[in-house]
C-alpha cells in the first residue's frame, strides 16, 4: 500500500467520522420522536432548586405549571415562578414571543448557560416542554447539568394517534390518565377510545341505565381460543366510566393537546348492548355479554326502536 492510498483511506475515515458526528446529537440525546434538527452549543445549564420558571402569558404559564408539576413529581425539584428575568440565577422561559415563523405544533428549544428558552405557539410550547423533560435523567438528583444545545422541531404528520380497547378489557381512570401522559410525552395528539364491544359497554348513558348495569359486566373471559374447546378463567370482568369521569378525562386530554375520538360500535359488535336491551336485536334473545372473541352474528336491527335508541 503506497502513501497516497493510505492518505486517501485516512481522509475517507475522517470524513465519515465528521458525518457521523453531525448526525449523532439527536441519537445521543435519545429524544423520541427524533427532532428535525439538533445543534450542540458551547457550555452547559445547571438545573437545581434555585432555577426559576418564567412564563408571563396565560397559556405559557399553564404549560409551565405542568412542567413544574412534572419536576416536583419525578425529580423532587420544586421550582418557583419569577415575574421578571432573574438578574443573577438561571431560569427556564416559556414564551410565544418571536413564534411567528414557528409551525403551530413546532417549537424552538434553546438550552444556554444561563437560560432555557422554549418558543412556540401553545401546542408547540407543550411539545417543547415534553422534549425538555426527555433531556433529564431518570434518577432523582438535586442538580442536573444539561449540555447547551438548540433544538428545532415540528411534527412530520398532523394526525398522530393510538387506540386503546377498553371494551374488551376495562382500564381505570388512573390508568387512562397515565396513558395520556405517555401519549403526550411522545407528542401523540389523537386518542381513539374504543368504549363498546361484544365483551363490554363502558360509558354511562343515563337514559339507558341497563347498558352499564348489565352490559358492563361479563361472567368470565376466554383464556385460549374462542372456539371449542372453550376455556374460561371463571373470573367476572367489568367496569364503566360515569359521565363525570368521561368529562374529566376529556378535559385532561385537551390540556395536553390530545383529541379523544370515542368509538361506539354499531350495528355489529353490540352484544353487550343487546344483553341489556334485547328488543333492539333482530332475533328474540336473550343475550349475554360475550365472554369470547371472534365474529358475532347478533346486531342492532334496523327498526324504529333502534333508531330512537341510537
C-alpha positions as CSV (number, residue, x, y, z in Angstrom):
1,X,0.0,0.0,0.0
2,X,1.5,3.3,-1.1
3,X,1.3,6.6,0.9
4,X,-1.3,8.1,-1.5
5,X,-3.6,5.2,-0.9
6,X,-3.1,5.3,2.8
7,X,-3.8,9.1,2.9
8,X,-7.0,8.6,0.9
9,X,-8.3,6.0,3.2
10,X,-7.5,8.1,6.3
11,X,-9.3,11.1,4.7
12,X,-12.3,8.9,3.9
13,X,-12.4,7.7,7.5
14,X,-12.1,11.2,8.9
15,X,-14.9,12.5,6.7
16,X,-17.1,9.5,7.7
17,X,-16.4,10.4,11.3
18,X,-17.3,14.0,10.8
19,X,-20.6,13.0,9.1
20,X,-21.5,10.7,12.0
21,X,-20.7,13.5,14.4
22,X,-23.0,15.8,12.6
23,X,-25.8,13.3,12.7
24,X,-25.2,12.0,16.2
25,X,-26.6,14.7,18.6
26,X,-30.3,13.6,18.4
27,X,-29.3,10.0,18.7
28,X,-27.1,10.7,21.7
29,X,-29.9,12.6,23.4
30,X,-32.5,9.8,22.9
31,X,-35.3,12.1,22.1
32,X,-38.4,10.4,20.8
33,X,-39.6,11.2,18.2
34,X,-36.3,12.5,16.7
35,X,-36.4,16.3,16.3
36,X,-36.0,18.0,12.9
37,X,-32.6,19.4,14.0
38,X,-30.3,19.4,17.0
39,X,-27.3,21.6,17.3
40,X,-24.8,21.4,20.1
41,X,-23.7,24.7,21.6
42,X,-20.9,25.6,24.0
43,X,-21.3,25.3,27.7
44,X,-24.0,23.7,29.9
45,X,-27.0,24.6,32.0
46,X,-27.4,23.7,35.7
47,X,-31.0,22.8,36.7
48,X,-31.4,23.0,40.5
49,X,-33.7,24.2,43.3
50,X,-32.6,27.8,42.6
51,X,-33.7,27.8,39.0
52,X,-36.8,29.9,38.2
53,X,-39.6,29.5,35.7
54,X,-40.6,32.4,33.6
55,X,-44.0,32.5,31.8
56,X,-45.8,35.8,31.5
57,X,-48.9,34.9,29.4
58,X,-51.8,32.7,30.4
59,X,-51.2,29.7,28.2
60,X,-47.4,29.6,28.5
61,X,-47.9,29.8,32.3
62,X,-50.4,26.9,32.2
63,X,-47.9,24.7,30.3
64,X,-45.1,25.9,32.6
65,X,-47.2,24.7,35.5
66,X,-47.5,21.2,34.1
67,X,-43.7,21.3,33.8
68,X,-43.4,22.5,37.4
69,X,-45.6,19.6,38.5
70,X,-43.5,17.1,36.5
71,X,-40.3,18.3,38.1
72,X,-41.7,18.0,41.6
73,X,-43.3,14.6,41.0
74,X,-40.4,12.9,39.2
75,X,-37.3,14.8,40.2
76,X,-38.1,16.3,43.6
77,X,-37.4,19.8,42.3
78,X,-39.9,22.5,43.5
79,X,-39.1,25.4,41.1
80,X,-40.8,28.8,41.7
81,X,-42.2,31.2,39.2
82,X,-40.5,34.5,38.6
83,X,-42.2,37.7,37.4
84,X,-39.1,39.1,35.6
85,X,-36.0,37.5,34.2
86,X,-33.6,36.9,37.2
87,X,-30.6,39.0,37.0
88,X,-28.3,36.6,38.8
89,X,-29.6,33.0,38.7
90,X,-30.7,30.9,35.8
91,X,-34.2,30.3,34.5
92,X,-36.5,28.4,32.1
93,X,-38.7,30.6,29.9
94,X,-41.9,29.6,28.1
95,X,-42.9,32.2,25.5
96,X,-44.9,32.8,22.4
97,X,-42.8,35.9,21.5
98,X,-41.0,35.5,18.2
99,X,-43.0,32.4,17.3
100,X,-44.4,33.9,14.1
101,X,-42.3,31.6,11.9
102,X,-42.7,28.5,14.0
103,X,-45.3,26.0,12.8
104,X,-48.5,25.6,15.0
105,X,-47.2,22.4,16.7
106,X,-43.5,23.3,16.3
107,X,-41.1,24.8,18.8
108,X,-37.6,26.1,19.3
109,X,-35.8,24.9,22.4
110,X,-32.5,26.6,23.3
111,X,-30.5,25.5,26.3
112,X,-28.0,28.1,27.1
113,X,-25.6,28.6,30.1
114,X,-28.0,30.9,32.0
115,X,-31.4,30.3,30.5
116,X,-33.5,27.7,28.7
117,X,-36.0,29.2,26.3
118,X,-38.9,27.4,24.7
119,X,-40.6,29.3,21.9
120,X,-43.7,28.4,20.1
121,X,-47.5,28.5,19.9
122,X,-49.4,26.7,22.8
123,X,-49.1,23.2,21.3
124,X,-45.5,23.8,20.3
125,X,-44.7,25.1,23.8
126,X,-46.2,21.9,25.2
127,X,-44.2,19.7,22.9
128,X,-41.0,21.7,23.6
129,X,-41.6,21.1,27.3
130,X,-42.0,17.4,26.6
131,X,-38.7,17.3,24.8
132,X,-37.0,19.1,27.6
133,X,-38.3,16.5,30.1
134,X,-36.7,13.8,27.9
135,X,-33.3,15.6,28.4
136,X,-33.5,15.0,32.1
137,X,-32.1,11.8,33.8
138,X,-34.5,9.2,35.2
139,X,-33.0,9.2,38.6
140,X,-33.7,12.0,41.1
141,X,-30.8,14.4,41.6
142,X,-30.7,17.8,43.5
143,X,-28.9,19.3,40.5
144,X,-28.8,18.3,36.8
145,X,-26.3,19.6,34.3
146,X,-27.6,19.7,30.7
147,X,-25.5,20.3,27.6
148,X,-26.1,23.6,25.8
149,X,-28.0,23.0,22.5
150,X,-30.6,24.2,20.1
151,X,-33.5,22.0,19.0
152,X,-35.9,23.0,16.2
153,X,-38.8,20.6,15.7
154,X,-42.2,20.2,14.3
155,X,-44.3,17.0,13.7
156,X,-44.0,15.3,10.4
157,X,-47.6,14.0,10.5
158,X,-50.6,16.1,11.6
159,X,-52.5,13.1,12.8
160,X,-50.6,11.0,15.3
161,X,-52.9,8.6,17.1
162,X,-53.2,5.5,19.2
163,X,-56.1,3.2,20.1
164,X,-57.0,1.7,23.5
165,X,-59.6,-1.0,23.6
166,X,-61.4,-0.7,27.0
167,X,-64.5,-2.5,25.6
168,X,-62.8,-5.9,25.9
169,X,-60.6,-5.0,28.9
170,X,-61.6,-2.2,31.2
171,X,-58.9,0.2,32.4
172,X,-59.3,2.6,35.3
173,X,-59.4,6.4,35.2
174,X,-56.0,6.5,36.8
175,X,-54.6,4.2,34.1
176,X,-56.2,6.3,31.3
177,X,-54.6,9.5,32.7
178,X,-51.2,7.8,32.9
179,X,-51.7,6.6,29.4
180,X,-52.5,10.1,28.2
181,X,-49.4,11.4,29.9
182,X,-47.3,8.9,28.0
183,X,-49.0,9.8,24.7
184,X,-48.3,13.5,25.4
185,X,-44.6,12.8,26.2
186,X,-44.2,11.3,22.7
187,X,-46.3,14.1,21.1
188,X,-49.3,11.9,20.2
189,X,-52.3,14.1,19.5
190,X,-55.2,11.7,19.0
191,X,-56.6,9.1,21.4
192,X,-59.0,6.6,19.8
193,X,-61.1,5.3,22.8
194,X,-62.8,2.0,22.0
195,X,-65.6,2.2,24.5
196,X,-68.1,-0.6,23.5
197,X,-67.9,-4.1,22.0
198,X,-69.5,-7.5,22.4
199,X,-67.5,-8.0,25.5
200,X,-68.4,-4.9,27.4
201,X,-70.2,-1.5,27.4
202,X,-68.1,1.1,29.2
203,X,-69.8,4.5,29.1
204,X,-72.7,5.6,31.3
205,X,-75.9,6.6,29.4
206,X,-78.3,7.8,32.0
207,X,-81.3,7.4,29.7
208,X,-80.4,3.7,29.3
209,X,-79.1,2.5,32.7
210,X,-79.1,-1.2,31.8
211,X,-76.2,-0.6,29.4
212,X,-73.9,-0.3,32.4
213,X,-75.9,-2.3,34.9
214,X,-75.9,-5.4,32.6
215,X,-73.7,-4.6,29.6
216,X,-70.6,-3.6,31.5
217,X,-70.1,-7.0,33.2
218,X,-69.3,-10.4,31.7
219,X,-69.2,-13.6,33.7
220,X,-65.6,-14.6,32.7
221,X,-63.1,-14.2,29.9
222,X,-61.9,-16.8,27.5
223,X,-58.3,-17.9,28.2
224,X,-57.4,-19.7,25.0
225,X,-59.4,-19.9,21.7
226,X,-62.9,-18.6,21.1
227,X,-63.9,-21.9,19.5
228,X,-64.2,-25.4,21.1
229,X,-62.9,-26.4,23.5
230,X,-64.0,-23.2,25.4
231,X,-61.6,-22.5,28.2
232,X,-62.7,-19.6,30.5
233,X,-60.9,-18.1,33.5
234,X,-64.1,-18.1,35.7
235,X,-63.4,-14.5,36.8
236,X,-66.1,-11.9,36.3
237,X,-64.8,-8.8,34.4
238,X,-66.4,-5.4,34.3
239,X,-66.3,-1.7,34.8
240,X,-67.6,1.5,33.2
241,X,-66.9,5.3,33.2
242,X,-69.5,7.7,34.6
243,X,-70.3,10.8,32.5
244,X,-68.4,12.9,35.0
245,X,-65.4,10.7,34.6
246,X,-65.6,10.9,30.8
247,X,-65.7,14.7,31.1
248,X,-62.8,14.7,33.4
249,X,-60.7,12.5,31.0
250,X,-61.7,14.6,28.0
251,X,-60.5,17.8,29.8
252,X,-57.3,16.1,30.9
253,X,-56.6,15.1,27.3
254,X,-57.4,18.6,26.0
255,X,-55.0,20.2,28.5
256,X,-52.3,18.0,26.8
257,X,-53.4,18.8,23.3
258,X,-54.9,15.4,22.7
259,X,-58.2,15.0,20.9
260,X,-60.3,12.0,22.1
261,X,-62.1,10.1,19.3
262,X,-64.7,7.9,21.0
263,X,-65.9,4.7,19.3
264,X,-69.3,3.1,20.0
265,X,-69.8,0.0,17.8
266,X,-72.8,-0.4,15.6
267,X,-74.6,-2.3,14.1
268,X,-72.3,-5.2,15.0
269,X,-70.0,-5.7,17.9
270,X,-73.1,-4.8,20.0
271,X,-73.9,-8.0,22.0
272,X,-73.2,-6.2,25.3
273,X,-75.8,-3.6,24.5
274,X,-78.2,-6.3,23.3
275,X,-77.8,-8.2,26.5
276,X,-79.1,-5.0,28.2
277,X,-81.8,-4.3,25.6
278,X,-82.6,-7.5,23.6
279,X,-85.6,-5.8,21.9
280,X,-83.1,-3.9,19.7
281,X,-81.9,-7.1,18.0
282,X,-83.4,-8.9,15.0
283,X,-83.8,-12.1,16.9
284,X,-85.6,-12.5,20.3
285,X,-82.6,-13.4,22.5
286,X,-82.0,-13.5,25.4
287,X,-78.3,-12.4,25.1
288,X,-75.4,-12.3,27.4
289,X,-72.3,-10.2,27.4
290,X,-69.8,-12.2,25.3
291,X,-67.0,-13.9,27.1
292,X,-65.2,-14.9,23.9
293,X,-63.7,-13.1,20.9
294,X,-64.5,-13.5,17.3
295,X,-67.3,-12.6,14.9
296,X,-70.8,-12.4,16.4
297,X,-74.0,-12.6,14.3
298,X,-76.2,-10.5,16.6
299,X,-76.6,-6.9,15.5
300,X,-78.7,-3.8,16.1
301,X,-81.8,-4.4,14.0
302,X,-82.8,-1.5,11.6
303,X,-86.2,-0.6,13.1
304,X,-87.8,2.4,14.8
305,X,-86.9,1.3,18.3
306,X,-83.3,1.0,17.3
307,X,-83.2,4.4,15.7
308,X,-84.7,6.0,18.7
309,X,-82.2,4.3,20.9
310,X,-79.2,5.4,18.8
